[in-house]
Amino acid sequence: MKPDWYASDGGKVFIEPEWKRLFIEQGLDSLHALSTCKVHRCMRKVSSRCTVQLVVKGYSGCEVILYLKKYYKDHKGVSGPEQAFKEFDALSRFLEKGLPAPRPLVIGGGQYNGNELGVLVTEEIAGGIQADHLLGRVDGKNAEVIPVSGNKRLDILQGIGRLAGEMHMKQWVHRDMYLCHFFPVLRSDGRITVYIIDLQRAFMPSKYTFHRWRLKDLGALYYSSMECDLNKQELEVLFSSYFSVTGIVLWQQALWKESARLKALWIAHHDKRIRMRNK
């Protein structure tokens, strides 16, 4: 769904009114400009999309960090613009429901250089750090992150479990609910706010298939907890927090947790096969 925002580049790009003048003055109001602009850092890249750090001058003259996501046709034939607008819609609806997620500022898509390109610009999650890095997973991208320990780990896991539960209570599933998509913000007063990103595949399934998709999310969460080598107590905090929010009764909790573990083992097996095939 196209937003009721300022439209530029022949209706290909829509800019949130508050940011309209800033993007126009810096020439970032077209698909061409957003596709070719100088970026600060590549954050994530897969075949159908990439996320880069974009530094612009704010209204005060200070530099502002934003995130620009570019989408291309995926392996299922979904076009870049369709993916971009789908994530924009999910982000907007998450924020409406009080679920912490990045705020979208620019959305667009259309033909560019013979391809269907989608773009989405969001605000930075100020102070946010990828959860799996905070929890000690090593992937070659987190050399500057010092893993947390002790009660701080438990507090982060409790926040992640709570947010996952709130999403499911509002009938949303993520479809890629790995710890790398949660971004805790550790505040100076000790409070922790957890955000979630990468909502291009998130959706609200029917009541008949919701539990199947919920299990997929929980399996992904369990799988990434294995990657971070969470101990028994930490895993218990993560899932207890989730169960507390969702109201799953005690006798069902063990069943859901064991089903999530089995799903995680299937994900691990599947990933291993893909890695072997790509060697």
FIDO-991674 format. One record per residue (C-alpha): residue in three letters; x, y, z. Coordinates in steps of 0.2 Angstrom, whole numbers, padded with zeros to 4 digits, always signed. Each point is the difference from the previous one (the first is absolute). Layout:
# residues N
ALAXYZ
...
# end
This chain:
# residues 279
MET+0000+0000+0000
LYS+0007+0017-0005
PRO+0001+0013+0014
ASP-0008+0017+0000
TRP+0017+0008-0001
TYR+0009+0012-0011
ALA+0002-0009-0017
SER+0016+0003-0011
ASP+0008-0007-0015
GLY-0016-0003-0009
GLY-0009-0008+0014
LYS+0014-0013+0003
VAL+0007+0007+0016
PHE-0011+0005+0016
ILE+0008+0011+0013
GLU-0006+0002+0018
PRO-0006+0018+0001
GLU+0012+0004+0015
TRP+0015-0005-0010
LYS-0006+0007-0017
ARG+0011+0015-0001
LEU+0015-0009+0006
PHE+0000-0013-0013
ILE-0004+0012-0014
GLU+0014+0012+0005
GLN+0012-0014+0000
GLY-0006-0007-0017
LEU-0006-0016+0008
ASP-0018+0001-0007
SER+0002-0013-0015
LEU+0003-0018-0003
HIS+0016+0004-0009
ALA+0006+0011+0014
LEU-0004-0013+0013
SER+0008-0014-0010
THR+0016+0009-0004
CYS+0003+0011+0016
LYS+0016-0001+0010
VAL-0003-0012+0015
HIS+0010-0001+0016
ARG+0000-0019+0003
CYS-0008-0016-0007
MET-0009-0008+0015
ARG-0009-0016-0008
LYS+0000-0007-0018
VAL-0009-0014-0008
SER-0004-0004-0018
SER-0017+0009+0001
ARG+0004+0015+0011
CYS+0013+0010+0009
THR+0000+0012+0015
VAL+0012+0014+0000
GLN+0004+0014+0013
LEU-0004+0017-0008
VAL+0006+0016+0008
VAL-0009+0016-0003
LYS+0000+0018+0007
GLY-0014+0003+0012
TYR-0010+0016+0001
SER+0012+0006+0014
GLY+0015-0003-0011
CYS+0006-0016+0010
GLU+0002-0016-0009
VAL-0014-0013+0002
ILE+0002-0018-0003
LEU-0014-0009-0010
TYR-0002-0017-0008
LEU-0003-0002-0018
LYS-0007-0017-0005
LYS+0000-0005-0019
TYR-0011-0014-0006
TYR+0002-0011-0016
LYS-0011-0014-0007
ASP+0002-0015+0012
HIS+0001-0019-0004
LYS-0019-0001+0000
GLY-0002+0013-0013
VAL-0006+0014+0013
SER+0005+0017-0007
GLY+0011+0012+0009
PRO-0014+0013+0002
GLU-0012-0013+0006
GLN+0012-0005+0014
ALA+0004+0018+0004
PHE-0018+0005+0002
LYS-0004-0016+0010
GLU+0013+0004+0013
PHE-0006+0019+0000
ASP-0017-0006+0004
ALA+0006-0012+0014
LEU+0011+0013+0008
SER-0015+0013+0000
ARG-0012-0013+0007
PHE+0013-0006+0013
LEU+0002+0018+0006
GLU-0019+0003+0000
LYS-0001-0015+0012
GLY+0014+0006+0011
LEU+0012-0013-0005
PRO+0018+0008-0001
ALA+0007+0000-0017
PRO+0009+0013-0011
ARG-0010+0014-0006
PRO-0001+0001-0019
LEU+0004+0017-0009
VAL+0000-0004-0018
ILE-0008-0013-0011
GLY+0001-0003-0018
GLY+0002-0011-0015
GLY-0001-0002-0019
GLN+0010-0003-0015
TYR+0018+0004+0001
ASN+0014-0005-0012
GLY-0012-0014-0007
ASN-0003-0007+0017
GLU-0014+0001+0012
LEU+0008+0009+0015
GLY-0008+0003+0017
VAL+0007+0012+0013
LEU-0003+0004+0019
VAL+0008+0012+0011
THR-0002-0001+0019
GLU+0006+0009+0015
GLU+0015-0007+0010
ILE-0004-0010+0016
ALA+0011+0011+0010
GLY+0011-0010+0012
GLY-0007-0017-0007
ILE+0012-0014-0001
GLN-0004-0017-0009
ALA-0005-0012+0014
ASP+0010-0015-0006
HIS+0015+0010+0001
LEU-0004+0006+0017
LEU-0002-0018+0005
GLY+0016-0006-0006
ARG-0003-0007-0018
VAL+0016+0003-0011
ASP-0004+0002-0018
GLY+0015+0011-0006
LYS-0010+0016+0001
ASN+0000+0004+0019
ALA+0018+0003+0004
GLU-0005+0017+0009
VAL-0014-0008+0010
ILE+0004-0005+0018
PRO-0012-0014+0005
VAL-0010+0003+0016
SER+0000-0012+0015
GLY-0009-0004+0015
ASN-0017+0008+0004
LYS+0001+0011-0015
ARG-0001-0015-0012
LEU-0016-0006+0009
ASP-0008+0017-0001
ILE+0004+0001-0019
LEU-0007-0018-0002
GLN-0016+0005+0010
GLY-0003+0015-0011
ILE+0002-0010-0016
GLY-0012-0014+0007
ARG-0012+0014+0004
LEU+0000+0008-0017
ALA-0002-0016-0009
GLY-0015-0004+0011
GLU-0007+0017-0003
MET+0001-0002-0019
HIS-0008-0017+0001
MET-0014+0006+0011
LYS-0004+0013-0013
GLN+0000-0014-0013
TRP+0016+0005-0009
VAL+0013-0013-0005
HIS+0018+0006-0005
ARG+0005-0016-0010
ASP+0018+0003+0003
MET+0000+0003+0019
TYR+0019-0003+0003
LEU+0009+0010+0014
CYS+0009+0010-0013
HIS-0016+0009-0004
PHE-0003+0006+0018
PHE+0009+0016+0005
PRO+0001+0004+0018
VAL+0003+0018+0006
LEU+0009+0000+0017
ARG-0004+0016+0008
SER+0011+0009+0013
ASP-0014-0002+0014
GLY+0001-0019-0003
ARG-0016-0001-0010
ILE+0000-0011-0016
THR-0011+0003-0015
VAL+0000-0013-0013
TYR-0004+0004-0019
ILE-0003-0012-0014
ILE+0006+0002-0018
ASP-0001-0008-0017
LEU-0019-0001-0002
GLN-0001-0003-0019
ARG-0007-0018+0003
ALA-0011+0004+0016
PHE-0018-0003-0002
MET-0016-0004+0009
PRO-0005-0018-0004
SER-0018-0007+0001
LYS-0005-0007+0017
TYR+0001-0018-0008
THR+0018+0002-0004
PHE+0006+0011+0013
HIS+0007-0013+0012
ARG+0011-0008-0014
TRP+0007+0017-0004
ARG+0003+0004+0019
LEU+0010-0017+0001
LYS+0011+0006-0014
ASP+0003+0016+0009
LEU+0004-0009+0016
GLY+0011-0013-0009
ALA+0010+0015-0007
LEU+0002+0007+0017
TYR+0006-0016+0008
TYR+0012-0003-0015
SER+0008+0017+0003
SER+0001-0003+0018
MET+0010-0016-0004
GLU+0012+0011-0010
CYS+0002+0011+0015
ASP+0003-0015+0011
LEU-0013+0006+0012
ASN+0000-0011+0016
LYS-0015-0008+0008
GLN-0004+0015+0011
GLU+0001+0012-0014
LEU-0011-0010-0011
GLU-0012-0002+0014
VAL-0001+0019+0002
LEU-0003+0003-0019
PHE-0014-0012-0001
SER-0008+0003+0017
SER-0001+0019-0005
TYR-0008-0005-0016
PHE-0013-0012+0008
SER-0004+0013+0013
VAL-0005+0013-0013
THR-0010-0013-0011
GLY-0009-0008+0015
ILE+0005-0018-0006
VAL-0005-0011+0015
LEU+0013-0010+0009
TRP-0004-0017-0006
GLN+0002+0006-0018
GLN+0016+0009+0002
ALA+0011-0015+0000
LEU-0008-0006-0016
TRP+0003+0017-0009
LYS+0018+0001+0006
GLU+0004-0018-0005
SER-0009+0003-0017
ALA+0011+0016-0002
ARG+0016-0010+0004
LEU-0005-0013-0013
LYS-0003+0013-0013
ALA+0017+0008+0004
LEU+0008-0016-0003
TRP-0009-0001-0017
ILE+0006+0018-0004
ALA+0018-0005+0005
HIS-0001-0015-0012
HIS-0007+0010-0014
ASP+0013+0013+0002
LYS+0014-0013+0000
ARG-0007-0007-0017
ILE+0000+0017-0008
ARG+0018+0004+0006
MET+0006-0016-0007
ARG-0009+0003-0017
ASN+0007+0017-0002
LYS+0018-0006+0003
# end
